[in-house]
């Protein structure tokens, strides 16, 4: 301080000048008021007048006397008073205002509760009475038990028991136990009171009944949950229900343990009620889950119920959601373990799933039934996806991916057991992560990284296998098995017959040593459910401080984020491997080209040979004459030029022998001559001609050689090798057969109308004497059949098959890339099968063979029937069977009907061509286009190609004009 030198050291209690300016500021002039020292007030030139009136004793609201001065006075600093002057002023104040001589403060008046009536009427005086409960429990009990019943509660004669006794009874009631006051009624499924009217000090009977309702609800729900647990342990064999029962049992144990400890510290009934509030909330939630689970048919429905319950509670801020998450993880563990086994991520425990069994969960093994081209009911054991046993949190697309990956994996195990994917020990060596719930972003990121690392390791193992198999005498080794498989089988051999005692003893000792090894890096899964329940009950239902549910993804996206990375990684590996096997090892394209060449008549040599063998009248007949088979030149069936129809089976063999083998051109299978001089080779799929099994009505139609159903008995028999059944299914083969039957009819019609022109140019034929109506009929029939057949083969078959061939080239280019041997998640054998089926469906749509096109096909068959009828009449006339008299009238009637039918057919086709929506993505949902990757079916959308047929048939409205005949 600057004034320390001027202070008298003898004055110990001297008060220093705290507001004195610093001694360093000697040249600066300060006013007495430091706050407004530099302020110049120009508006005030004079001093404000003094306030006149009585002085206010209330110093707080008094107006201070502000000494306003002139600006000069304000700027001029006032002299600092001396210490002596200050002390004299303090003594003067003490003499005048001695605080000890002041009178005592007046006593405070009692607070008056104001009301609106007191404002309206000043004289109104209100009586303010206190609550009787404020006087204590004894006064309240005296008023309640009084005979006059002052409170009008009707508890005068009720018994009064101690609070501790009643609290103990309520605690037992909330825990579902019997007590002195409450007993469980098994018939009513309800807790009943042993005493009708009982109360405790400070409560009425009615208030106790309301208070005890919480405990009654908790006791009833506890009893119901205990019953569920007992039934699940004794009657149910479902792993999911047993897991849920175990979780419920842990819940009840945690509640009893926590409340038993907490209730001993609380003696108030209201405090006990507060303890049971979170218990009532969690028991209500579990009771709802158990009730819905009781109506569920399987574990998957139960998982869907629990998941939906969590979604309903997703908005809550307490810890109940965390408890349900733990319940979902425990209950879904058996289903996730089976799914991991089906995907090949874990070893199969127990009996493996085979086609001889009944299946499990969403994998169902059943007889796949269909009707083959012969009309026979066929069935075959196969895996089928059961959507009813897929939980609701798994989308249908992901469920199909799950199923198809496991199915493709079984394909490898059945047909390529030496492959690394078919060996569980090789997959286990790559440490594949297991399918499990992950609810935080950190865990989801971790599972994605694990899935990518697993994919890299397994891809490296497959690539090393492929490189080793190519250098070891083919993919299967010298004996169809590689060295690794032989060593595994040798190690796994359990047959000790014929071995020495020393070998048997050594094997047993090695097995004992294996069991003595301590498992390394075993992941011990801790059970978090008891700790979560304890935390929830201890915090009275409030959320914990370290709750991370706010930073977790939505429950609707959690299954996709937690499971899809691993499923997608496994699907990419399995799809790429299976696709390489089925294209390279089993030569899929060779079998598909076989269908194009024979079923779809894409082989010109086969079409020509078959047409001559069936219709050429110049070939020698294969039927027997007087029981003796004819022999000599080339034989044929001579449809239309023989007496009996249909031909016998031996006639078919003689006429069609060599047609397939001579037409099939193979680059890797040489022809082997038979002893009889015929050429024979094993065609893919044992392709051959066969008879179609038909009904009595269909046989009657076939017996007429001039009907369009005359050749319906003939079919091509083809059975794909077992591995190729994954792409060439019986349903697809049935559709191929329907197309072959129509094309066989078209082939017959082409031969018939071509014979018209051949006979017309022959001078010795009867066509020279026919009138102009027959000539017009001949020309128009040839034009119609040629246009329809050209449309069928070009726009219907060739254009669509060209798209299919281009897609197969893309697949082979992808799978034969050495840098990447994997495909996408949705590019497996199932998608190739679906794409193949869509190719056949588009061909059937262009050929008017779909179910909704039956009226149009029937109209086309009627036109073909009229052409065959005209050919029959002419043939009889040429052979002299039918007289020429009246033949012209019959031809005119046939021509009128033909022209009318063709006009109707063209009108129908024109209507279909102009119809909006006809042929626009009938089989494919436009919203899913682009989601299927390589097998995106946008190029196979059903195109309205009827305009191509109209352009071939008529471009000048010829059939719309009337013609006089």
ZILINCOR-V868301 format. One record per backbone hydrogen bond with DSSP energy under -1.0 kcal/mol. NH is the residue of the N-H (numbers start at 1). CO is the residue of the C=O. Records with the same first field share a line. If there is no record, write none. Layout:
# ZILINCOR-V868301
NH=CO  CO
This chain:
# ZILINCOR-V868301
11=8
12=10
18=16
25=22
59=57
66=64
68=66
74=70
75=71
76=72
86=82
87=83
88=84
89=85
90=86
91=87
92=88
93=89
94=90
95=91
96=92
97=93
101=98
120=116
121=117
124=121
136=133
140=136
141=137
142=138
143=139
144=140
145=141
149=146
159=197
161=199
166=162
167=163
168=164
169=165
170=166
171=167
172=168
173=169
174=170
175=171
176=173
177=172
179=182
183=192
185=190
189=185
190=185
192=183
194=181
199=159
203=200
208=204
209=205
210=206
211=207
212=208
216=212
217=213
218=214
219=215
220=216
221=217
222=218
223=219
224=220
225=221
226=222
227=223
228=224
229=225
230=226
231=227
232=228
233=229
234=230
235=231
236=231
242=238
243=239
244=240
245=241
246=242
247=243
248=244
249=245
250=246
251=247
252=248
253=249
254=250
255=251
256=252
257=253
258=254
259=255
260=256
261=257
262=258
263=259
265=262
272=268
273=269
274=270
275=271
276=272
280=276
281=277
282=278
283=279
284=280
285=281
286=282
287=283
288=284
289=285
290=286
291=287
292=288
293=289
294=290
296=293
302=298
303=299
304=300
305=301
306=302
307=303
308=304
309=305
310=306
311=307
312=308
313=309
316=313
323=319
324=320
325=321
326=322
327=323
328=324
329=325
330=326
331=327
332=328
336=332
337=333
338=334
339=335
340=336
341=337
342=338
343=339
345=340
346=340
357=354
360=363
363=360
364=384
366=382
368=380
370=378
372=376
375=372
378=370
380=368
382=366
384=364
386=362
389=386
390=387
394=391
399=395
400=396
401=397
402=398
403=399
404=400
405=401
406=402
407=403
408=404
409=405
410=406
411=407
412=408
413=409
414=410
415=411
416=412
419=416
422=419
423=420
427=423
428=424
429=425
431=428
444=440
445=441
446=442
447=443
448=444
449=445
450=446
451=447
452=448
453=449
454=450
455=451
456=452
457=453
458=454
459=455
460=456
461=457
462=458
463=459
464=460
465=461
466=462
467=463
468=464
469=465
470=466
486=482
487=483
488=484
489=485
490=486
491=487
492=488
499=496
504=500
505=501
506=502
507=503
508=504
509=505
510=506
511=507
512=508
513=509
514=510
515=511
516=512
532=528
533=529
534=530
535=531
536=532
537=533
538=534
539=535
540=537
541=536
542=539
547=544
552=549
557=554
558=554
561=557
562=558
563=559
564=560
567=563
568=564
569=565
570=566
571=567
572=568
573=569
574=570
575=571
576=572
577=573
578=574
579=575
580=576
581=577
582=578
583=579
584=580
585=581
586=581
588=582
591=587
592=588
593=589
594=590
595=591
596=592
597=593
598=594
600=595
602=596
603=597
607=603
608=604
609=605
610=606
611=607
612=608
613=609
614=610
615=611
616=612
620=634
622=636
625=628
628=625
636=620
637=613
639=614
641=638
652=648
653=649
654=650
655=651
656=652
659=656
662=658
663=659
664=660
672=680
674=678
677=674
680=672
686=683
688=717
690=715
692=713
699=695
700=696
701=697
702=698
703=699
704=701
707=704
710=707
712=709
714=711
715=690
717=688
719=685
725=722
726=723
727=724
728=724
733=729
734=730
735=731
736=732
737=733
738=734
739=735
740=736
741=737
742=738
743=739
744=740
745=741
746=742
747=743
748=744
749=745
750=746
751=747
752=748
753=749
754=750
755=751
756=752
757=753
758=754
759=755
760=756
761=757
765=762
769=766
775=771
776=772
777=773
778=774
779=775
780=776
781=777
782=778
783=779
784=780
785=781
786=782
787=783
788=784
789=785
790=786
791=787
792=788
793=789
794=790
796=791
797=792
798=793
799=794
801=797
802=798
803=799
804=800
805=801
806=802
807=803
808=804
809=805
810=806
811=807
812=808
813=809
814=810
815=811
816=812
817=814
823=572
827=824
832=828
833=829
834=830
835=831
836=832
837=833
838=834
839=835
840=836
841=837
842=838
843=839
844=840
845=841
846=842
847=843
848=845
849=844
853=850
854=851
857=853
858=854
859=855
860=856
861=857
862=858
863=859
864=860
865=861
866=862
867=863
868=864
869=865
870=866
871=867
872=868
873=869
874=870
875=871
876=872
877=873
878=874
879=875
881=876
882=876
887=884
890=886
891=887
892=888
893=889
894=890
895=891
896=892
897=893
898=894
899=895
900=896
901=897
902=898
903=899
904=900
905=901
906=902
907=903
908=904
909=905
910=906
911=907
912=908
913=909
914=910
918=915
920=917
928=925
929=926
931=928
935=932
936=933
940=937
945=943
949=945
950=946
951=947
952=948
953=949
954=950
961=958
